[in-house]
Amino acid sequence: MTRKREITLRDIARKSSSFRKVNYVPARKKSLGQLRRFWVAIGTPILVASIVASIIAYTSSFEFCGRYHCFNDALTYFKVPLGILAIIFPSVALVVSHHRSVQTLAQITQAEQNNTYNNYIKHQEEFRRRLQAIESKYKLEFESYDELYAEVFSENSPLRFSPQSGKSYFTTLKTDLEHAANVFNRRINNINSSGMLYGACHAVFDDLNIKTDGLLARTPKSFEQPVLNITNTGLQLYCSLAAELAFFAGQPLYEVEFEKLRVYISHRDT
């Protein structure tokens, strides 16, 4: 019996709290007649004018008169309350003007958000097409297009879009490529250098989000050349790939740096 009573009280409390909830509707989504300020702009002058007119009528001795000069006198006597009533028109005009401004701003904001979202989606689609072309060109495969996009354009989102990426990703990629190039060009086939080269390769692959299946040989004897080779292009391929990513991301300085590094590696190989 006690348990049933607790459940009943809890249900009653939940129902009573749900009745207290008020669905908030932003002003930009309300019609003019639903705005409280609209009725305040109308009701306040009427209330004040009624109070003033009542005071004038109470403190004065008026008699009914239907002649024209009596109406003219009434306009004179009630000039103040009539003037207060006239405030309704500019007050309502201000409310209407402000409401239109709010709605216009909301429409502009919504249009900008839609434009940002559409640009974000189109940019991702173009990025995927670019990566697919790179896969066909360099005979490799990426782990995930979306993950690489999130790394290159880390600040982009459906609510925020820029065709130009930040510099942090390419700074890290440039550092890892330079390190891999330095380790690779030593060409020392001992266990320690092989481990360094393996780690350097993986850092580059992680930066570029490339699948490593079948690309990395784990035996020390094969570390000198095949470890980074795809169709005998070695690290030059990854520098070219990085340069293409930098071009797409609007980072021309890094594009130049990656090309310089590719040329440096090709000269070292010769």
TAVENHU-V480306 format. One record per residue. N is the residue number from 1. PHI is phi as a letter, one per 40 degrees, with the letter a starting at -180 (* if undefined). D_FIRST is the distance of its C-alpha to the first C-alpha in Angstrom with 1 decimal. Layout:
n = <N N>
phi = <PHI PHI>
d_first = <D_FIRST D_FIRST>
//
This chain:
n = <1 2 3 4 5 6 7 8 9 10 11 12 13 14 15 16 17 18 19 20 21 22 23 24 25 26 27 28 29 30 31 32 33 34 35 36 37 38 39 40 41 42 43 44 45 46 47 48 49 50 51 52 53 54 55 56 57 58 59 60 61 62 63 64 65 66 67 68 69 70 71 72 73 74 75 76 77 78 79 80 81 82 83 84 85 86 87 88 89 90 91 92 93 94 95 96 97 98 99 100 101 102 103 104 105 106 107 108 109 110 111 112 113 114 115 116 117 118 119 120 121 122 123 124 125 126 127 128 129 130 131 132 133 134 135 136 137 138 139 140 141 142 143 144 145 146 147 148 149 150 151 152 153 154 155 156 157 158 159 160 161 162 163 164 165 166 167 168 169 170 171 172 173 174 175 176 177 178 179 180 181 182 183 184 185 186 187 188 189 190 191 192 193 194 195 196 197 198 199 200 201 202 203 204 205 206 207 208 209 210 211 212 213 214 215 216 217 218 219 220 221 222 223 224 225 226 227 228 229 230 231 232 233 234 235 236 237 238 239 240 241 242 243 244 245 246 247 248 249 250 251 252 253 254 255 256 257 258 259 260 261 262 263 264 265 266 267 268 269 270>
phi = <* c c c c c c c c c c c c c c c c c c c c b c c b d c c c c c c c c c c c c c c c c c c c c c c c c c c c c c c c c c b b b b c a b c c c c c c c c c c c b c c c c c c c c c d c c c c c c c c c c c c c c c c c c c c c c c c c c c c c c c c c c c c c c c c c c c c c c c c c b f b a c c a c c c c c c c c b c c c a d b a b a c b c c c c c c c c c c c c c c c c c c c c c c f b c b c c c c c c c c c c c c c c c c c c f c c c c g c b c c c d c c c c b c d b c b f f b f c d c c c c c c c c c c c c c g b c c c d c c c c c c c c c c c c c c c>
d_first = <0.0 3.8 5.5 5.3 6.4 8.9 10.2 10.8 12.6 14.5 15.6 16.7 18.6 20.2 21.3 22.7 24.6 26.1 27.4 29.2 31.1 34.7 36.8 40.0 43.2 46.4 49.2 51.4 49.1 49.0 51.6 53.7 51.9 48.5 50.0 49.1 52.5 54.2 52.9 53.4 57.0 57.4 55.4 56.6 60.3 59.5 57.5 60.1 62.9 61.3 60.9 64.5 65.8 64.0 65.5 69.0 68.6 67.3 70.1 72.9 74.5 74.6 75.9 75.6 78.6 79.1 82.3 82.5 83.2 80.1 78.0 79.9 79.3 75.6 75.5 77.2 74.9 71.7 73.0 70.4 67.3 68.9 69.6 65.9 64.9 67.3 65.2 62.7 64.9 65.5 61.9 60.6 63.3 62.1 58.5 59.7 61.9 59.2 56.8 59.4 60.1 56.5 56.3 59.6 58.5 55.3 57.4 59.8 57.0 55.5 58.9 59.5 56.2 57.0 60.5 59.3 56.8 59.5 62.1 59.6 59.0 62.7 63.6 61.3 62.8 66.3 65.4 64.2 67.5 69.5 67.7 68.3 72.0 72.1 70.6 73.3 76.0 75.3 73.8 70.5 66.8 64.2 60.7 59.0 60.5 57.5 57.2 60.9 60.6 57.8 60.0 63.1 61.5 58.7 58.5 58.2 55.0 54.2 54.2 57.3 60.4 63.8 66.5 67.6 65.7 65.4 67.8 65.5 65.2 69.0 69.7 67.6 69.2 72.7 72.1 70.8 73.6 76.2 74.7 74.7 78.3 79.5 77.9 79.1 82.7 83.0 83.2 82.7 81.4 79.7 76.1 75.3 76.8 75.2 71.8 72.6 73.7 70.6 68.4 70.6 70.4 66.6 66.4 68.5 66.6 63.3 64.8 66.1 63.0 65.3 64.3 66.0 65.9 69.5 70.9 70.6 72.7 71.3 74.5 76.8 79.9 78.5 77.2 80.5 80.7 78.1 75.1 75.4 77.5 76.6 79.8 81.8 80.8 78.9 77.6 79.7 77.3 74.4 76.4 77.3 73.7 72.6 75.4 74.2 70.6 72.1 74.1 71.1 69.1 71.9 73.0 76.8 77.5 75.3 76.9 80.3 79.1 77.7 81.0 83.0 80.9 81.6 85.3 85.2 83.6 86.1 89.0 87.6 87.3 90.9>
//
